[in-house]
């Protein structure tokens, strides 16, 4: 699904910032780096990221056991 168009690097940053902030884009980032996005676009992107990463942990734990 293509929600908005932006350079890959900016999209990577957006994904990272949303994941770091527990599924939402911080107000500071929204105002400084992503002011071109509408509120609706931000909400849709946050939902996509939340759905895509639901159940995943950022703790670095692996499902595989170490030998």
C-alpha positions as a Python dict, from the first residue, in 0.01 Angstrom:
ca = {
    (1, 'X'): (0, 0, 0),
    (2, 'X'): (139, 336, -96),
    (3, 'X'): (20, 602, 145),
    (4, 'X'): (249, 896, 67),
    (5, 'X'): (551, 957, -149),
    (6, 'X'): (883, 1056, 6),
    (7, 'X'): (1252, 979, -38),
    (8, 'X'): (1359, 640, 97),
    (9, 'X'): (1587, 792, 359),
    (10, 'X'): (1308, 1009, 497),
    (11, 'X'): (1072, 710, 500),
    (12, 'X'): (1332, 505, 690),
    (13, 'X'): (1365, 785, 945),
    (14, 'X'): (988, 809, 980),
    (15, 'X'): (959, 437, 1044),
    (16, 'X'): (1239, 448, 1300),
    (17, 'X'): (1091, 747, 1486),
    (18, 'X'): (745, 589, 1501),
    (19, 'X'): (884, 261, 1632),
    (20, 'X'): (1104, 436, 1889),
    (21, 'X'): (802, 627, 2020),
    (22, 'X'): (578, 322, 2072),
    (23, 'X'): (382, 353, 1749),
    (24, 'X'): (337, 728, 1722),
    (25, 'X'): (529, 1014, 1569),
    (26, 'X'): (630, 1264, 1836),
    (27, 'X'): (493, 1616, 1815),
    (28, 'X'): (847, 1755, 1792),
    (29, 'X'): (940, 1533, 1495),
    (30, 'X'): (603, 1601, 1335),
    (31, 'X'): (657, 1976, 1348),
    (32, 'X'): (1025, 1982, 1256),
    (33, 'X'): (1091, 1703, 1009),
    (34, 'X'): (753, 1593, 874),
    (35, 'X'): (555, 1916, 856),
    (36, 'X'): (464, 1838, 493),
    (37, 'X'): (249, 1544, 604),
    (38, 'X'): (-115, 1602, 687),
    (39, 'X'): (-261, 1481, 1017),
    (40, 'X'): (-454, 1216, 826),
    (41, 'X'): (-138, 1090, 653),
    (42, 'X'): (48, 1068, 984),
    (43, 'X'): (-238, 875, 1145),
    (44, 'X'): (-258, 631, 854),
    (45, 'X'): (119, 574, 856),
    (46, 'X'): (120, 520, 1233),
    (47, 'X'): (-156, 257, 1196),
    (48, 'X'): (35, 78, 920),
    (49, 'X'): (352, 71, 1131),
    (50, 'X'): (162, -43, 1441),
    (51, 'X'): (-8, -323, 1246),
    (52, 'X'): (314, -431, 1076),
    (53, 'X'): (515, -452, 1397),
    (54, 'X'): (243, -573, 1634),
    (55, 'X'): (391, -851, 1845),
    (56, 'X'): (752, -768, 1766),
    (57, 'X'): (989, -661, 2039),
    (58, 'X'): (1267, -404, 2010),
    (59, 'X'): (1459, -574, 2292),
    (60, 'X'): (1675, -774, 2052),
    (61, 'X'): (1543, -1107, 2179),
    (62, 'X'): (1552, -1381, 1922),
    (63, 'X'): (1315, -1671, 1883),
    (64, 'X'): (1616, -1895, 1825),
    (65, 'X'): (1802, -2038, 2118),
    (66, 'X'): (2177, -1989, 2131),
    (67, 'X'): (2404, -2293, 2126),
}
